[in-house]
Amino acid sequence: MAKIQNKAELENFIVTNWNKVNDFLDQYSKDLPLPIYSSVDIRESSEKFAPVDNNLYPAGFNNLCALDIKASSERFHHYILSRAGEAKKVGIITESHTKNTFYLDHLQSLKQALTAGGHQVFFISLDPNLFADQKYLELSSNSLGELTINLAEIKDNQLTIMESGDEIDFAILNNDQSSPIEVDWANLKTPVHPSPELGWFRREKARHFHFYHQVLTDFCNELEIEPTLMEASFDFVTGVNFSTKDGLAEVAGKIDELQAKVGGDKKIFVKASQGTYGMGISVVESGEDILSLNRKGRNKMDVGKNRKKFTTVVLQEGIETMIKFGTSPAEVTIYLVGGEAVGGFMRANPLRSTTGNLNAKGMIYQKYCISEIRQSCEHQCKEAVYSIIARLSTIAAALETNEIIS
């Protein structure tokens, strides 16, 4: 078989070899600690596809269609069953930004998927600052009704709801820990997934893309695919301080080197290696753009959520999106449960260009219903490529997990 050299050949190969491709990924990942859930942002240009971010504590389940929420239910149940037996009481450990009513919609959608799998679901928090003198919060989501977040504690090494005394059988962490939750996780008897050790206080995008490159290389060698069709070229720089400008000359030099490699007309994304929520991102045309950042621009790159200081940056080939929602440039986000794609959405942004950062002010969402594609025979749709790339990225996240918690 001749090596697959262009995007059209890649799409056709995955469409016509759907089972073969997935069988390889199943075998490759069978002994790896795949996360209970994840989301992968994917850009598609006229020349390639590329994952540009991977989140192990995703919000946004409210942006999935009803069929995809239903499809995820069985996979959640299977994942929990394989790790905690017949766990009945499932606790979702939430973020502390409870004033974000769209995040509360996400929690309600996640609860819906888990409840349909036969679990009793509680929203819990280990942040006492949320609760003042009470042990629970009654809140209103944007569009999915009322919910209660309960203050939890560790009692006899078991995660326990303080108000009711209910012991949690299995906990799903939905807090990305830009600042770590101060809990003795090691001695906790309650299973917690994903691992609390994988928060952004410890995880690095630079490490993730290193492992993605490794997984992709193995995949492409096995199936004779040109790997640049499924990856954005990248580099990284450590020891950066945007406030004092330390390290910015090295960042600028590496930007110019990366541009020379991928094409001088391409923009480069400069990303905080531990950034989240689209924070800590600049899109530049040259190394000089970094050197000439004004104080406001440097401040944006200097700190992120919870005032986290950024000291490592990832430099990534800018992928000009060809996807549109109406007239707005868009990108696809795929959601996975246990390493299998269950749904997704398109993120569009009418305020940005096709080469810009779309995860920014002005973004809007359009449901992208994988279940409808599957019912129409998913393996005959080019969108199947998104699922494969998302699987590759999540396998890379499993390799990260092995390295971080070993």
C-alpha positions in Angstrom: 0.0 0.0 0.0 1.3 3.4 -1.0 1.8 5.9 1.9 -1.1 8.2 2.5 0.2 11.6 1.6 -2.7 14.1 1.5 -5.9 15.0 3.4 -8.3 13.5 0.8 -6.5 10.2 0.9 -6.5 10.2 4.8 -10.3 10.9 4.9 -10.9 8.1 2.4 -8.6 5.7 4.2 -10.4 6.2 7.6 -13.8 5.9 6.0 -13.0 2.6 4.2 -10.9 1.1 7.0 -12.9 2.2 10.0 -12.8 -1.2 11.8 -9.1 -1.7 11.1 -8.2 1.7 12.4 -10.2 1.3 15.6 -9.0 -2.2 16.2 -5.5 -0.9 16.2 -6.4 1.9 18.7 -8.2 -0.6 20.9 -5.2 -2.9 21.0 -2.8 0.0 21.6 -4.7 1.4 24.5 -6.0 -1.8 26.2 -3.6 -1.6 29.1 -3.5 2.2 29.5 -5.4 4.2 32.2 -7.9 5.9 29.8 -9.7 8.8 31.6 -13.4 8.5 32.5 -14.0 11.5 30.3 -12.1 14.1 28.2 -12.6 16.6 25.5 -10.4 17.4 22.5 -10.4 20.6 20.4 -9.6 19.9 16.8 -8.8 22.3 13.9 -9.3 21.4 10.3 -7.6 23.3 7.5 -7.6 22.6 3.8 -4.4 20.6 4.3 -4.7 18.8 7.6 -6.4 18.0 10.9 -4.8 18.7 14.3 -5.8 18.5 17.9 -4.9 21.8 19.6 -6.0 21.1 23.2 -7.0 18.3 25.5 -9.0 18.7 28.7 -9.3 16.0 31.3 -11.9 17.8 33.4 -14.3 19.0 30.7 -17.2 21.3 31.1 -19.7 21.7 28.3 -21.7 18.5 28.4 -24.7 20.9 28.0 -23.5 21.6 24.5 -24.0 17.9 23.5 -27.2 16.8 21.8 -29.7 14.7 23.6 -28.8 11.5 21.7 -25.1 12.0 22.6 -26.0 12.4 26.3 -28.0 9.2 26.1 -25.1 7.4 24.3 -22.6 8.5 27.0 -24.8 7.1 29.7 -23.9 3.4 29.0 -20.2 4.2 28.7 -20.1 6.0 32.0 -21.9 3.1 33.7 -19.5 0.6 32.1 -16.5 2.7 33.2 -17.7 3.0 36.8 -18.7 -0.7 37.0 -15.2 -1.8 35.9 -13.5 0.3 38.6 -16.0 0.4 41.5 -18.4 -2.5 41.0 -22.0 -1.7 41.6 -21.3 1.8 42.8 -24.7 3.5 43.4 -23.9 6.9 44.9 -21.8 9.0 42.5 -20.4 12.4 43.6 -19.4 15.0 41.0 -16.7 17.3 42.6 -17.5 20.7 41.1 -15.6 23.8 40.3 -16.0 26.7 42.7 -17.2 29.2 40.1 -20.9 28.5 40.8 -22.0 31.9 39.5 -21.5 30.7 36.0 -25.0 29.4 35.2 -23.8 27.8 31.9 -21.4 25.7 34.0 -24.4 24.7 36.1 -26.2 23.6 32.9 -23.2 21.4 32.2 -23.4 19.8 35.6 -27.1 19.1 35.1 -26.4 17.4 31.7 -23.6 15.3 33.2 -25.9 14.3 36.0 -28.6 13.3 33.4 -26.1 11.0 31.7 -25.1 9.3 35.0 -28.6 9.1 36.4 -29.7 7.3 33.2 -27.0 4.7 33.9 -28.7 3.9 37.2 -26.6 6.0 39.6 -27.7 8.3 42.3 -25.8 11.5 41.7 -24.8 14.3 44.1 -23.0 17.5 43.4 -20.3 18.0 46.0 -17.6 20.5 46.8 -14.6 20.4 49.2 -14.3 24.2 49.2 -15.8 25.4 52.5 -15.5 29.0 51.4 -18.5 28.5 49.1 -20.9 27.7 52.0 -20.6 30.3 54.7 -22.6 28.9 57.7 -24.5 26.2 55.8 -23.7 22.9 54.3 -25.3 23.1 50.9 -26.0 25.6 48.2 -29.3 25.8 46.2 -28.6 27.3 42.8 -30.4 28.0 39.5 -28.8 26.9 36.2 -29.2 28.9 33.1 -31.8 26.7 31.4 -31.9 23.3 33.2 -33.5 24.0 36.5 -32.5 24.0 40.1 -29.6 22.1 41.7 -27.9 21.6 45.0 -24.2 21.5 45.7 -23.3 19.8 49.0 -20.3 20.5 51.2 -18.4 17.2 51.5 -15.7 16.1 53.9 -13.3 13.2 54.4 -14.6 11.0 57.2 -12.9 7.7 58.0 -11.0 8.1 54.7 -14.4 8.1 52.8 -15.8 11.0 50.9 -19.0 11.9 52.8 -21.7 14.5 52.4 -21.8 16.5 55.6 -25.5 17.4 55.7 -26.9 13.9 55.0 -24.0 11.7 56.0 -24.2 9.8 52.6 -21.0 8.1 51.7 -19.9 8.5 48.1 -19.1 5.2 46.3 -17.4 6.8 43.3 -16.3 10.4 42.6 -15.9 12.1 39.3 -13.6 15.1 39.6 -14.9 18.1 37.5 -12.5 20.6 39.0 -9.4 21.3 36.8 -7.4 22.3 39.9 -5.5 25.2 38.5 -5.0 25.5 42.2 -4.8 22.1 43.9 -7.6 21.0 46.3 -5.9 20.4 49.6 -7.0 16.8 50.3 -5.1 13.7 51.3 -6.1 11.9 48.1 -3.6 9.1 48.7 -5.4 7.7 51.7 -8.9 8.3 50.4 -10.8 5.0 50.0 -13.4 6.6 47.6 -12.3 6.0 44.0 -11.8 9.4 42.2 -11.5 9.7 38.5 -9.8 11.3 36.7 -6.9 11.2 39.0 -6.6 14.4 41.2 -2.8 14.3 40.3 -3.7 15.4 36.7 -4.9 19.0 37.5 -3.4 22.0 35.8 -1.2 22.6 38.9 0.8 19.7 37.6 -0.2 18.8 34.0 1.5 20.5 31.1 0.4 20.9 27.5 4.0 20.5 26.4 4.0 17.0 27.9 0.7 16.2 26.3 1.8 17.2 22.8 5.0 15.2 23.2 3.0 12.1 23.9 0.6 12.8 21.1 3.5 12.9 18.7 4.7 9.6 20.1 1.2 7.9 19.7 0.7 9.5 16.3 4.1 8.3 15.1 3.2 4.7 16.1 -0.2 5.0 14.5 1.1 6.4 11.2 3.9 3.9 11.0 1.5 1.0 11.4 -1.0 2.3 8.8 1.4 4.1 6.5 0.1 7.6 6.9 2.1 10.9 6.6 1.9 12.1 10.3 1.9 15.8 9.5 -1.7 15.3 8.2 -2.8 14.9 11.8 -0.6 17.2 13.8 0.3 20.8 14.4 4.1 21.2 14.7 5.1 22.6 18.1 7.9 23.5 20.4 8.1 24.9 24.0 10.1 27.2 26.2 10.5 27.0 29.9 11.6 29.6 32.5 9.6 32.4 30.9 8.4 35.4 32.9 6.2 37.8 30.9 6.2 40.3 33.7 10.0 40.8 33.7 10.5 39.7 30.1 12.8 37.0 31.1 13.0 34.3 28.4 11.1 36.3 25.8 14.1 36.4 23.5 14.2 32.6 23.4 10.5 32.5 22.8 10.9 34.9 19.9 13.7 32.9 18.4 11.8 29.6 18.6 8.8 31.2 17.0 10.9 32.2 14.0 12.4 28.7 13.8 9.0 27.1 13.9 7.7 29.5 11.2 10.6 28.6 9.0 9.7 24.9 9.4 5.9 25.2 8.7 5.9 28.1 6.3 6.7 31.8 7.0 3.1 32.9 6.2 1.6 30.8 9.0 0.7 32.3 12.4 2.0 30.8 15.6 -0.1 30.2 18.7 1.8 30.9 21.9 0.0 29.1 24.7 0.6 28.9 28.5 1.5 25.2 29.0 -0.8 25.0 32.1 -3.5 27.4 30.7 -7.2 26.6 30.7 -10.5 28.3 29.6 -8.7 29.8 26.6 -6.5 31.9 28.9 -2.8 32.6 28.3 -2.9 32.5 24.5 -1.5 34.9 21.9 -1.5 34.5 18.2 1.6 36.1 16.5 3.0 36.6 13.0 6.7 36.6 14.1 9.0 36.5 17.1 9.1 40.3 17.1 5.4 40.3 18.0 6.3 38.7 21.4 9.2 41.0 22.0 7.0 44.1 21.3 4.0 43.0 23.5 2.8 45.9 25.6 2.1 45.6 29.3 -1.5 44.6 28.8 -0.5 41.8 26.4 2.2 40.5 28.7 -0.2 40.5 31.7 -2.6 38.4 29.7 0.2 35.8 29.1 1.6 36.1 32.6 -1.2 34.7 34.8 -4.4 32.7 34.4 -7.2 31.2 36.3 -6.9 31.6 40.1 -3.9 34.0 39.4 -1.7 31.0 38.4 1.7 32.2 37.1 2.6 30.9 33.7 6.3 30.0 33.3 6.3 27.5 30.3 4.8 28.3 26.9 4.0 26.0 24.0 4.5 27.3 20.5 2.1 25.7 18.0 1.7 25.9 14.3 -1.4 28.0 13.5 -4.1 25.9 11.7 -6.3 28.1 9.6 -9.8 26.6 10.1 -11.9 25.9 7.0 -14.9 25.0 9.2 -17.7 27.6 9.2 -20.9 28.0 11.3 -22.9 30.4 9.1 -20.2 32.9 8.2 -18.2 32.5 11.5 -15.0 30.5 11.7 -15.4 27.4 13.8 -13.6 24.4 15.3 -14.8 21.0 16.5 -14.6 19.8 20.1 -15.1 16.0 20.6 -16.2 14.5 24.0 -15.1 11.1 25.0 -16.0 8.7 27.8 -13.5 5.9 28.6 -11.5 6.9 25.5 -14.5 6.5 23.1 -16.0 9.5 21.3 -19.6 10.1 22.4 -20.5 13.6 21.1 -19.3 17.1 20.5 -20.0 20.6 19.3 -18.7 23.3 17.1 -17.2 26.4 18.7 -17.7 29.4 16.5 -16.6 33.0 17.0 -17.8 35.8 14.7 -15.4 38.2 16.4 -12.3 36.2 15.3 -10.6 35.4 12.0 -10.0 31.9 10.6 -6.5 32.0 12.0 -7.5 33.3 15.4 -8.1 31.9 18.9 -11.8 30.9 18.8 -12.0 30.1 22.5 -12.4 33.7 23.5 -15.0 36.4 24.0 -17.8 36.2 21.4 -17.7 32.4 21.0 -21.0 30.5 20.4 -21.7 26.8 20.3 -23.5 24.5 17.9 -24.3 20.9 18.8 -22.4 18.4 16.7 -24.4 15.2 17.1 -22.2 12.1 16.7 -25.1 9.8 17.4 -26.9 11.0 14.4 -23.8 10.5 12.3 -23.5 7.0 13.8 -27.1 6.2 13.0 -26.4 7.3 9.4 -23.3 4.9 9.4 -20.5 6.9 11.0 -17.8 5.1 9.2 -19.0 6.5 5.9 -18.6 10.1 7.0 -15.5 12.1 6.8 -16.3 13.4 10.3 -15.1 10.0 11.6 -11.6 11.5 11.3 -12.4 13.8 14.3 -13.3 10.8 16.4 -10.0 9.1 15.5 -7.9 12.2 16.3 -9.7 12.6 19.6 -9.0 9.0 20.5 -5.3 9.5 19.7 -5.2 12.6 21.9 -6.9 10.7 24.7 -4.5 7.8 24.5 -1.7 10.4 24.7 -3.4 11.7 27.9 -3.3 8.1 29.3 0.4 8.0 28.7 0.7 11.3 30.5 -1.2 9.8 33.4 1.3 6.9 33.6 4.2 9.3 33.8 2.6 11.7 36.3 1.3 9.2 38.8 3.9 6.5 38.5 
